[in-house]
Amino acid sequence: MRVKMLGMLTAVGAALTFVAGGAFAAGGAAAAAGTPARTGYEPVLNPGNFLRVINNPYYPLPVGRTLTYQGVRDGVTQTDRVHVTAQTRVLEGVTATTVTDVATHGRKVLEKTTDWFAQDKQGNVWYLGENTAALLPSGKIDRSGSWQAGVKDGEPGIVMLAHPRVPDAYRQEFLKGSAEDTAWIVNSGGSVRVPFGVLHHTLTSLEFTRLEPGVIDQKIYAPGIGIVGELAVRGPKEVAHLVSVHGG
């Protein structure tokens, strides 16, 4: 495991250079979604090329589904409940599915987030924005990281490609100085154990943002479910494991 992780961290430098250089899969996906991207990162989406369902194998969001994760973040144990609602929101002319994410420690709410996603006809799942509210120890609310496509130069990104392959790299979101997450596919295949069984044919990505240069996160996806595990492979300890899936 240590050898594999060191290999991933050695290779990530090349991937981040690739991402920083602007060679994003999102550019090609934007063209597939309807209109070629302009100069720089500015994908133009064609609302007529989007579906009302999200059924990408590695990022399905059926209405009514709830995924529950348990883990540790900022030194505190927490439970995350991600729920796919029946609500929608129009962003950049695209009707997006509303997904809520509530993180708690016991009965205390740590953070509430609302995300918006939509899938194009090619199968790419686009990330169109988020509103986040984290409760700080001072009692104040931190809304940094919130953004919406088409608002104050916010640009949509891809949260999962239609046909992800090693070493695909792509932007997941973009609002300069606030939301600049990027991802890189590093492994395809393998299995992972969850409380309700063993999941096969998994997909692994590394995520990075220049806003937190000392942090690299790993995510594992399983077909038919989506994210089943997260781990900070560089930076402060952070881990989350899927413990249950209901509905949808």
Disulfide bonds with the S-S distance in Angstrom:
none
